[in-house]
């Protein structure tokens, strides 16, 4: 018997240049994505986020 292995698919698209995050339904691939707009978004691979308003502690 063949073993069936589920395939993981990302349903999140991050567009850092536009400040947009899009979510797609994993069940309804033909549905348009839900779009959320922010002042800034970070790439999911980002491992360090520094606030542009942070100050150095003295």
PQR file with spaces between the fields and no chain letter, atoms N, CA, C, O and H, PARSE charges and radii, in Angstrom:
ATOM       1  N    UNK     1       0.830   -1.190    0.000 -0.4000 1.5000
ATOM       2  CA   UNK     1       0.000    0.000    0.000 -0.0000 2.0000
ATOM       3  C    UNK     1       0.872    1.249    0.000  0.5500 1.7000
ATOM       4  O    UNK     1       1.910    1.299    0.660 -0.5500 1.4000
ATOM       5  N    UNK     2       0.443    2.233   -0.735 -0.4000 1.5000
ATOM       6  CA   UNK     2       1.169    3.509   -0.786 -0.0000 2.0000
ATOM       7  C    UNK     2       0.788    4.355    0.421  0.5500 1.7000
ATOM       8  O    UNK     2      -0.369    4.385    0.841 -0.5500 1.4000
ATOM       9  H    UNK     2      -0.401    2.193   -1.271  0.4000 1.0000
ATOM      10  N    UNK     3       1.766    5.026    0.956 -0.4000 1.5000
ATOM      11  CA   UNK     3       1.525    5.908    2.103 -0.0000 2.0000
ATOM      12  C    UNK     3       1.199    7.311    1.593  0.5500 1.7000
ATOM      13  O    UNK     3       1.927    7.856    0.764 -0.5500 1.4000
ATOM      14  H    UNK     3       2.706    5.001    0.615  0.4000 1.0000
ATOM      15  N    UNK     4       0.120    7.888    2.081 -0.4000 1.5000
ATOM      16  CA   UNK     4      -0.277    9.240    1.688 -0.0000 2.0000
ATOM      17  C    UNK     4       0.316   10.221    2.690  0.5500 1.7000
ATOM      18  O    UNK     4       0.094   10.112    3.896 -0.5500 1.4000
ATOM      19  H    UNK     4      -0.472    7.446    2.755  0.4000 1.0000
ATOM      20  N    UNK     5       1.073   11.180    2.167 -0.4000 1.5000
ATOM      21  CA   UNK     5       1.700   12.192    3.016 -0.0000 2.0000
ATOM      22  C    UNK     5       1.042   13.533    2.721  0.5500 1.7000
ATOM      23  O    UNK     5       1.062   13.987    1.577 -0.5500 1.4000
ATOM      24  H    UNK     5       1.253   11.269    1.188  0.4000 1.0000
ATOM      25  N    UNK     6       0.456   14.180    3.737 -0.4000 1.5000
ATOM      26  CA   UNK     6      -0.162   15.495    3.490 -0.0000 2.0000
ATOM      27  C    UNK     6       0.897   16.540    3.131  0.5500 1.7000
ATOM      28  O    UNK     6       2.020   16.510    3.636 -0.5500 1.4000
ATOM      29  H    UNK     6       0.440   13.811    4.666  0.4000 1.0000
ATOM      30  N    UNK     7       0.519   17.444    2.265 -0.4000 1.5000
ATOM      31  CA   UNK     7       1.429   18.506    1.835 -0.0000 2.0000
ATOM      32  C    UNK     7       1.023   19.803    2.520  0.5500 1.7000
ATOM      33  O    UNK     7      -0.136   20.212    2.458 -0.5500 1.4000
ATOM      34  H    UNK     7      -0.393   17.468    1.855  0.4000 1.0000
ATOM      35  N    UNK     8       1.981   20.445    3.169 -0.4000 1.5000
ATOM      36  CA   UNK     8       1.713   21.731    3.830 -0.0000 2.0000
ATOM      37  C    UNK     8       1.792   22.849    2.797  0.5500 1.7000
ATOM      38  O    UNK     8       2.735   22.914    2.009 -0.5500 1.4000
ATOM      39  H    UNK     8       2.923   20.113    3.219  0.4000 1.0000
ATOM      40  N    UNK     9       0.810   23.711    2.809 -0.4000 1.5000
ATOM      41  CA   UNK     9       0.770   24.841    1.891 -0.0000 2.0000
ATOM      42  C    UNK     9       0.562   26.113    2.696  0.5500 1.7000
ATOM      43  O    UNK     9      -0.280   26.164    3.592 -0.5500 1.4000
ATOM      44  H    UNK     9       0.044   23.658    3.450  0.4000 1.0000
ATOM      45  N    UNK    10       1.331   27.131    2.370 -0.4000 1.5000
ATOM      46  CA   UNK    10       1.181   28.408    3.061 -0.0000 2.0000
ATOM      47  C    UNK    10      -0.063   29.122    2.552  0.5500 1.7000
ATOM      48  O    UNK    10      -0.300   29.192    1.346 -0.5500 1.4000
ATOM      49  H    UNK    10       2.015   27.090    1.642  0.4000 1.0000
ATOM      50  N    UNK    11      -0.847   29.646    3.467 -0.4000 1.5000
ATOM      51  CA   UNK    11      -2.047   30.399    3.085 -0.0000 2.0000
ATOM      52  C    UNK    11      -1.857   31.890    3.349  0.5500 1.7000
ATOM      53  O    UNK    11      -2.792   32.676    3.196 -0.5500 1.4000
ATOM      54  H    UNK    11      -0.655   29.590    4.447  0.4000 1.0000
ATOM      55  N    UNK    12      -0.640   32.279    3.746 -0.4000 1.5000
ATOM      56  CA   UNK    12      -0.335   33.668    4.084 -0.0000 2.0000
ATOM      57  C    UNK    12       0.674   34.215    3.085  0.5500 1.7000
ATOM      58  O    UNK    12       1.692   33.580    2.809 -0.5500 1.4000
ATOM      59  H    UNK    12       0.120   31.640    3.870  0.4000 1.0000
ATOM      60  N    UNK    13       0.390   35.391    2.547 -0.4000 1.5000
ATOM      61  CA   UNK    13       1.321   36.082    1.653 -0.0000 2.0000
ATOM      62  C    UNK    13       1.606   37.452    2.257  0.5500 1.7000
ATOM      63  O    UNK    13       0.687   38.244    2.466 -0.5500 1.4000
ATOM      64  H    UNK    13      -0.436   35.907    2.771  0.4000 1.0000
ATOM      65  N    UNK    14       2.878   37.732    2.539 -0.4000 1.5000
ATOM      66  CA   UNK    14       3.281   39.005    3.133 -0.0000 2.0000
ATOM      67  C    UNK    14       3.971   39.836    2.062  0.5500 1.7000
ATOM      68  O    UNK    14       4.945   39.394    1.452 -0.5500 1.4000
ATOM      69  H    UNK    14       3.625   37.088    2.370  0.4000 1.0000
ATOM      70  N    UNK    15       3.461   41.040    1.839 -0.4000 1.5000
ATOM      71  CA   UNK    15       4.046   41.954    0.855 -0.0000 2.0000
ATOM      72  C    UNK    15       4.600   43.154    1.612  0.5500 1.7000
ATOM      73  O    UNK    15       3.895   44.132    1.860 -0.5500 1.4000
ATOM      74  H    UNK    15       2.670   41.399    2.335  0.4000 1.0000
ATOM      75  N    UNK    16       5.883   43.060    1.976 -0.4000 1.5000
ATOM      76  CA   UNK    16       6.498   44.086    2.812 -0.0000 2.0000
ATOM      77  C    UNK    16       6.563   45.442    2.121  0.5500 1.7000
ATOM      78  O    UNK    16       6.480   46.476    2.783 -0.5500 1.4000
ATOM      79  H    UNK    16       6.456   42.266    1.774  0.4000 1.0000
ATOM      80  N    UNK    17       6.710   45.449    0.806 -0.4000 1.5000
ATOM      81  CA   UNK    17       6.808   46.721    0.080 -0.0000 2.0000
ATOM      82  C    UNK    17       5.492   47.493    0.070  0.5500 1.7000
ATOM      83  O    UNK    17       5.490   48.715   -0.083 -0.5500 1.4000
ATOM      84  H    UNK    17       6.778   44.609    0.268  0.4000 1.0000
ATOM      85  N    UNK    18       4.376   46.790    0.231 -0.4000 1.5000
ATOM      86  CA   UNK    18       3.055   47.429    0.221 -0.0000 2.0000
ATOM      87  C    UNK    18       2.413   47.490    1.601  0.5500 1.7000
ATOM      88  O    UNK    18       1.372   48.127    1.767 -0.5500 1.4000
ATOM      89  H    UNK    18       4.378   45.798    0.355  0.4000 1.0000
ATOM      90  N    UNK    19       3.020   46.834    2.602 -0.4000 1.5000
ATOM      91  CA   UNK    19       2.421   46.788    3.932 -0.0000 2.0000
ATOM      92  C    UNK    19       1.151   45.962    3.965  0.5500 1.7000
ATOM      93  O    UNK    19       0.195   46.307    4.660 -0.5500 1.4000
ATOM      94  H    UNK    19       3.865   46.317    2.467  0.4000 1.0000
ATOM      95  N    UNK    20       1.138   44.865    3.210 -0.4000 1.5000
ATOM      96  CA   UNK    20      -0.074   44.067    3.039 -0.0000 2.0000
ATOM      97  C    UNK    20       0.167   42.614    3.455  0.5500 1.7000
ATOM      98  O    UNK    20       1.224   42.039    3.195 -0.5500 1.4000
ATOM      99  H    UNK    20       1.914   44.585    2.645  0.4000 1.0000
ATOM     100  N    UNK    21      -0.844   42.041    4.109 -0.4000 1.5000
ATOM     101  CA   UNK    21      -0.872   40.610    4.390 -0.0000 2.0000
ATOM     102  C    UNK    21      -2.141   40.058    3.762  0.5500 1.7000
ATOM     103  O    UNK    21      -3.233   40.578    3.997 -0.5500 1.4000
ATOM     104  H    UNK    21      -1.703   42.508    4.321  0.4000 1.0000
ATOM     105  N    UNK    22      -1.997   38.998    2.959 -0.4000 1.5000
ATOM     106  CA   UNK    22      -3.137   38.355    2.318 -0.0000 2.0000
ATOM     107  C    UNK    22      -3.291   36.948    2.874  0.5500 1.7000
ATOM     108  O    UNK    22      -2.313   36.212    3.009 -0.5500 1.4000
ATOM     109  H    UNK    22      -1.111   38.576    2.769  0.4000 1.0000
ATOM     110  N    UNK    23      -4.532   36.579    3.197 -0.4000 1.5000
ATOM     111  CA   UNK    23      -4.843   35.234    3.679 -0.0000 2.0000
ATOM     112  C    UNK    23      -5.749   34.547    2.672  0.5500 1.7000
ATOM     113  O    UNK    23      -6.770   35.098    2.260 -0.5500 1.4000
ATOM     114  H    UNK    23      -5.327   37.176    3.088  0.4000 1.0000
ATOM     115  N    UNK    24      -5.365   33.335    2.279 -0.4000 1.5000
ATOM     116  CA   UNK    24      -6.161   32.547    1.343 -0.0000 2.0000
ATOM     117  C    UNK    24      -6.812   31.376    2.075  0.5500 1.7000
ATOM     118  O    UNK    24      -6.230   30.817    3.004 -0.5500 1.4000
ATOM     119  H    UNK    24      -4.536   32.888    2.614  0.4000 1.0000
ATOM     120  N    UNK    25      -7.997   31.017    1.660 -0.4000 1.5000
ATOM     121  CA   UNK    25      -8.690   29.865    2.234 -0.0000 2.0000
ATOM     122  C    UNK    25      -8.052   28.590    1.696  0.5500 1.7000
ATOM     123  O    UNK    25      -7.928   28.438    0.481 -0.5500 1.4000
ATOM     124  H    UNK    25      -8.470   31.471    0.905  0.4000 1.0000
ATOM     125  N    UNK    26      -7.645   27.670    2.567 -0.4000 1.5000
ATOM     126  CA   UNK    26      -7.065   26.417    2.078 -0.0000 2.0000
ATOM     127  C    UNK    26      -8.111   25.500    1.441  0.5500 1.7000
ATOM     128  O    UNK    26      -7.761   24.584    0.696 -0.5500 1.4000
ATOM     129  H    UNK    26      -7.746   27.793    3.554  0.4000 1.0000
ATOM     130  N    UNK    27      -9.379   25.739    1.729 -0.4000 1.5000
ATOM     131  CA   UNK    27     -10.452   24.893    1.192 -0.0000 2.0000
ATOM     132  C    UNK    27     -11.027   25.431   -0.109  0.5500 1.7000
ATOM     133  O    UNK    27     -11.442   24.659   -0.973 -0.5500 1.4000
ATOM     134  H    UNK    27      -9.663   26.482    2.334  0.4000 1.0000
ATOM     135  N    UNK    28     -11.052   26.737   -0.251 -0.4000 1.5000
ATOM     136  CA   UNK    28     -11.656   27.366   -1.435 -0.0000 2.0000
ATOM     137  C    UNK    28     -10.586   28.142   -2.196  0.5500 1.7000
ATOM     138  O    UNK    28     -10.451   29.354   -2.025 -0.5500 1.4000
ATOM     139  H    UNK    28     -10.714   27.365    0.451  0.4000 1.0000
ATOM     140  N    UNK    29      -9.835   27.450   -3.027 -0.4000 1.5000
ATOM     141  CA   UNK    29      -8.704   28.067   -3.722 -0.0000 2.0000
ATOM     142  C    UNK    29      -9.124   29.136   -4.722  0.5500 1.7000
ATOM     143  O    UNK    29      -8.319   29.997   -5.075 -0.5500 1.4000
ATOM     144  H    UNK    29      -9.944   26.465   -3.166  0.4000 1.0000
ATOM     145  N    UNK    30     -10.362   29.095   -5.182 -0.4000 1.5000
ATOM     146  CA   UNK    30     -10.826   30.088   -6.152 -0.0000 2.0000
ATOM     147  C    UNK    30     -11.337   31.365   -5.500  0.5500 1.7000
ATOM     148  O    UNK    30     -11.560   32.361   -6.189 -0.5500 1.4000
ATOM     149  H    UNK    30     -11.016   28.395   -4.895  0.4000 1.0000
ATOM     150  N    UNK    31     -11.526   31.352   -4.191 -0.4000 1.5000
ATOM     151  CA   UNK    31     -11.979   32.558   -3.488 -0.0000 2.0000
ATOM     152  C    UNK    31     -10.873   33.606   -3.466  0.5500 1.7000
ATOM     153  O    UNK    31      -9.697   33.258   -3.365 -0.5500 1.4000
ATOM     154  H    UNK    31     -11.345   30.543   -3.631  0.4000 1.0000
ATOM     155  N    UNK    32     -11.234   34.884   -3.559 -0.4000 1.5000
ATOM     156  CA   UNK    32     -10.210   35.930   -3.455 -0.0000 2.0000
ATOM     157  C    UNK    32      -9.640   35.962   -2.033  0.5500 1.7000
ATOM     158  O    UNK    32     -10.339   35.617   -1.081 -0.5500 1.4000
ATOM     159  H    UNK    32     -12.190   35.167   -3.641  0.4000 1.0000
ATOM     160  N    UNK    33      -8.388   36.369   -1.887 -0.4000 1.5000
ATOM     161  CA   UNK    33      -7.791   36.415   -0.544 -0.0000 2.0000
ATOM     162  C    UNK    33      -8.375   37.550    0.290  0.5500 1.7000
ATOM     163  O    UNK    33      -8.863   38.546   -0.246 -0.5500 1.4000
ATOM     164  H    UNK    33      -7.820   36.649   -2.661  0.4000 1.0000
ATOM     165  N    UNK    34      -8.318   37.384    1.598 -0.4000 1.5000
ATOM     166  CA   UNK    34      -8.650   38.469    2.526 -0.0000 2.0000
ATOM     167  C    UNK    34      -7.401   39.333    2.621  0.5500 1.7000
ATOM     168  O    UNK    34      -6.308   38.815    2.850 -0.5500 1.4000
ATOM     169  H    UNK    34      -7.922   36.576    2.033  0.4000 1.0000
ATOM     170  N    UNK    35      -7.548   40.638    2.448 -0.4000 1.5000
ATOM     171  CA   UNK    35      -6.400   41.544    2.413 -0.0000 2.0000
ATOM     172  C    UNK    35      -6.438   42.465    3.625  0.5500 1.7000
ATOM     173  O    UNK    35      -7.458   43.094    3.911 -0.5500 1.4000
ATOM     174  H    UNK    35      -8.436   41.059    2.261  0.4000 1.0000
ATOM     175  N    UNK    36      -5.311   42.536    4.334 -0.4000 1.5000
ATOM     176  CA   UNK    36      -5.165   43.400    5.503 -0.0000 2.0000
ATOM     177  C    UNK    36      -4.000   44.342    5.245  0.5500 1.7000
ATOM     178  O    UNK    36      -2.916   43.899    4.866 -0.5500 1.4000
ATOM     179  H    UNK    36      -4.484   42.026    4.102  0.4000 1.0000
ATOM     180  N    UNK    37      -4.217   45.646    5.448 -0.4000 1.5000
ATOM     181  CA   UNK    37      -3.189   46.651    5.198 -0.0000 2.0000
ATOM     182  C    UNK    37      -2.735   47.269    6.515  0.5500 1.7000
ATOM     183  O    UNK    37      -3.551   47.613    7.369 -0.5500 1.4000
ATOM     184  H    UNK    37      -5.098   46.005    5.756  0.4000 1.0000
ATOM     185  N    UNK    38      -1.409   47.404    6.666 -0.4000 1.5000
ATOM     186  CA   UNK    38      -0.806   47.955    7.876 -0.0000 2.0000
ATOM     187  C    UNK    38       0.205   49.026    7.496  0.5500 1.7000
ATOM     188  O    UNK    38       0.592   49.140    6.333 -0.5500 1.4000
ATOM     189  H    UNK    38      -0.746   47.124    5.972  0.4000 1.0000
ATOM     190  N    UNK    39       0.630   49.808    8.478 -0.4000 1.5000
ATOM     191  CA   UNK    39       1.684   50.794    8.236 -0.0000 2.0000
ATOM     192  C    UNK    39       2.980   50.104    7.840  0.5500 1.7000
ATOM     193  O    UNK    39       3.715   50.600    6.986 -0.5500 1.4000
ATOM     194  H    UNK    39       0.316   49.716    9.423  0.4000 1.0000
ATOM     195  N    UNK    40       3.264   48.964    8.458 -0.4000 1.5000
ATOM     196  CA   UNK    40       4.466   48.191    8.142 -0.0000 2.0000
ATOM     197  C    UNK    40       4.203   46.728    8.461  0.5500 1.7000
ATOM     198  O    UNK    40       3.497   46.411    9.418 -0.5500 1.4000
ATOM     199  H    UNK    40       2.668   48.561    9.152  0.4000 1.0000
ATOM     200  N    UNK    41       4.769   45.844    7.658 -0.4000 1.5000
ATOM     201  CA   UNK    41       4.716   44.405    7.924 -0.0000 2.0000
ATOM     202  C    UNK    41       6.124   43.853    7.769  0.5500 1.7000
ATOM     203  O    UNK    41       6.959   44.437    7.079 -0.5500 1.4000
ATOM     204  H    UNK    41       5.342   46.102    6.880  0.4000 1.0000
ATOM     205  N    UNK    42       6.375   42.734    8.409 -0.4000 1.5000
ATOM     206  CA   UNK    42       7.699   42.125    8.375 -0.0000 2.0000
ATOM     207  C    UNK    42       7.620   40.758    7.719  0.5500 1.7000
ATOM     208  O    UNK    42       6.645   40.024    7.885 -0.5500 1.4000
ATOM     209  H    UNK    42       5.695   42.259    8.969  0.4000 1.0000
ATOM     210  N    UNK    43       8.644   40.437    6.985 -0.4000 1.5000
ATOM     211  CA   UNK    43       8.751   39.151    6.322 -0.0000 2.0000
ATOM     212  C    UNK    43       8.701   38.033    7.365  0.5500 1.7000
ATOM     213  O    UNK    43       9.300   38.170    8.431 -0.5500 1.4000
ATOM     214  H    UNK    43       9.436   41.033    6.850  0.4000 1.0000
ATOM     215  N    UNK    44       8.006   36.942    7.086 -0.4000 1.5000
ATOM     216  CA   UNK    44       7.932   35.848    8.059 -0.0000 2.0000
ATOM     217  C    UNK    44       9.295   35.255    8.412  0.5500 1.7000
ATOM     218  O    UNK    44       9.447   34.649    9.472 -0.5500 1.4000
ATOM     219  H    UNK    44       7.519   36.830    6.219  0.4000 1.0000
ATOM     220  N    UNK    45      10.274   35.419    7.548 -0.4000 1.5000
ATOM     221  CA   UNK    45      11.618   34.895    7.822 -0.0000 2.0000
ATOM     222  C    UNK    45      12.442   35.836    8.678  0.5500 1.7000
ATOM     223  O    UNK    45      13.566   35.503    9.054 -0.5500 1.4000
ATOM     224  H    UNK    45      10.151   35.911    6.686  0.4000 1.0000
ATOM     225  N    UNK    46      11.904   37.006    8.993 -0.4000 1.5000
ATOM     226  CA   UNK    46      12.616   37.985    9.811 -0.0000 2.0000
ATOM     227  C    UNK    46      12.780   37.435   11.222  0.5500 1.7000
ATOM     228  O    UNK    46      11.818   36.959   11.825 -0.5500 1.4000
ATOM     229  H    UNK    46      10.991   37.276    8.688  0.4000 1.0000
ATOM     230  N    UNK    47      14.011   37.503   11.747 -0.4000 1.5000
ATOM     231  CA   UNK    47      14.221   36.976   13.091 -0.0000 2.0000
ATOM     232  C    UNK    47      14.568   38.065   14.098  0.5500 1.7000
ATOM     233  O    UNK    47      14.790   37.772   15.273 -0.5500 1.4000
ATOM     234  H    UNK    47      14.792   37.889   11.256  0.4000 1.0000
ATOM     235  N    UNK    48      14.617   39.311   13.652 -0.4000 1.5000
ATOM     236  CA   UNK    48      14.898   40.413   14.564 -0.0000 2.0000
ATOM     237  C    UNK    48      14.138   41.642   14.079  0.5500 1.7000
ATOM     238  O    UNK    48      14.310   42.080   12.942 -0.5500 1.4000
ATOM     239  H    UNK    48      14.436   39.548   12.697  0.4000 1.0000
ATOM     240  N    UNK    49      13.305   42.189   14.942 -0.4000 1.5000
ATOM     241  CA   UNK    49      12.528   43.375   14.593 -0.0000 2.0000
ATOM     242  C    UNK    49      12.951   44.499   15.520  0.5500 1.7000
ATOM     243  O    UNK    49      12.881   44.376   16.742 -0.5500 1.4000
ATOM     244  H    UNK    49      13.166   41.833   15.867  0.4000 1.0000
ATOM     245  N    UNK    50      13.389   45.594   14.922 -0.4000 1.5000
ATOM     246  CA   UNK    50      13.803   46.764   15.694 -0.0000 2.0000
ATOM     247  C    UNK    50      12.849   47.896   15.362  0.5500 1.7000
ATOM     248  O    UNK    50      12.694   48.267   14.199 -0.5500 1.4000
ATOM     249  H    UNK    50      13.446   45.694   13.928  0.4000 1.0000
ATOM     250  N    UNK    51      12.217   48.436   16.373 -0.4000 1.5000
ATOM     251  CA   UNK    51      11.273   49.519   16.169 -0.0000 2.0000
ATOM     252  C    UNK    51      12.010   50.773   15.714  0.5500 1.7000
ATOM     253  O    UNK    51      13.041   51.120   16.290 -0.5500 1.4000
ATOM     254  H    UNK    51      12.342   48.134   17.318  0.4000 1.0000
ATOM     255  N    UNK    52      11.501   51.460   14.692 -0.4000 1.5000
ATOM     256  CA   UNK    52      12.145   52.698   14.251 -0.0000 2.0000
ATOM     257  C    UNK    52      12.059   53.804   15.300  0.5500 1.7000
ATOM     258  O    UNK    52      12.755   54.814   15.196 -0.5500 1.4000
ATOM     259  H    UNK    52      10.664   51.178   14.224  0.4000 1.0000
ATOM     260  N    UNK    53      11.211   53.618   16.308 -0.4000 1.5000
ATOM     261  CA   UNK    53      11.076   54.632   17.355 -0.0000 2.0000
ATOM     262  C    UNK    53      11.806   54.246   18.638  0.5500 1.7000
ATOM     263  O    UNK    53      11.745   54.968   19.633 -0.5500 1.4000
ATOM     264  H    UNK    53      10.646   52.797   16.392  0.4000 1.0000
ATOM     265  N    UNK    54      12.497   53.105   18.613 -0.4000 1.5000
ATOM     266  CA   UNK    54      13.196   52.681   19.831 -0.0000 2.0000
ATOM     267  C    UNK    54      14.397   53.578   20.089  0.5500 1.7000
ATOM     268  O    UNK    54      15.011   54.105   19.161 -0.5500 1.4000
ATOM     269  H    UNK    54      12.547   52.518   17.805  0.4000 1.0000
ATOM     270  N    UNK    55      14.713   53.738   21.352 -0.4000 1.5000
ATOM     271  CA   UNK    55      15.843   54.582   21.752 -0.0000 2.0000
ATOM     272  C    UNK    55      16.859   53.749   22.511  0.5500 1.7000
ATOM     273  O    UNK    55      16.523   52.747   23.142 -0.5500 1.4000
ATOM     274  H    UNK    55      14.214   53.310   22.105  0.4000 1.0000
ATOM     275  N    UNK    56      18.088   54.178   22.437 -0.4000 1.5000
ATOM     276  CA   UNK    56      19.146   53.508   23.171 -0.0000 2.0000
ATOM     277  C    UNK    56      19.021   53.877   24.647  0.5500 1.7000
ATOM     278  O    UNK    56      18.889   55.052   24.992 -0.5500 1.4000
ATOM     279  H    UNK    56      18.361   54.992   21.924  0.4000 1.0000
ATOM     280  N    UNK    57      19.064   52.858   25.521 -0.4000 1.5000
ATOM     281  CA   UNK    57      18.995   53.117   26.958 -0.0000 2.0000
ATOM     282  C    UNK    57      20.327   53.661   27.435  0.5500 1.7000
ATOM     283  O    UNK    57      21.390   53.185   27.037 -0.5500 1.4000
ATOM     284  H    UNK    57      19.171   51.904   25.241  0.4000 1.0000
ATOM     285  N    UNK    58      20.253   54.660   28.289 -0.4000 1.5000
ATOM     286  CA   UNK    58      21.488   55.266   28.810 -0.0000 2.0000
ATOM     287  C    UNK    58      21.694   54.931   30.252  0.5500 1.7000
ATOM     288  O    UNK    58      22.682   55.358   30.850 -0.5500 1.4000
ATOM     289  H    UNK    58      19.390   55.047   28.612  0.4000 1.0000
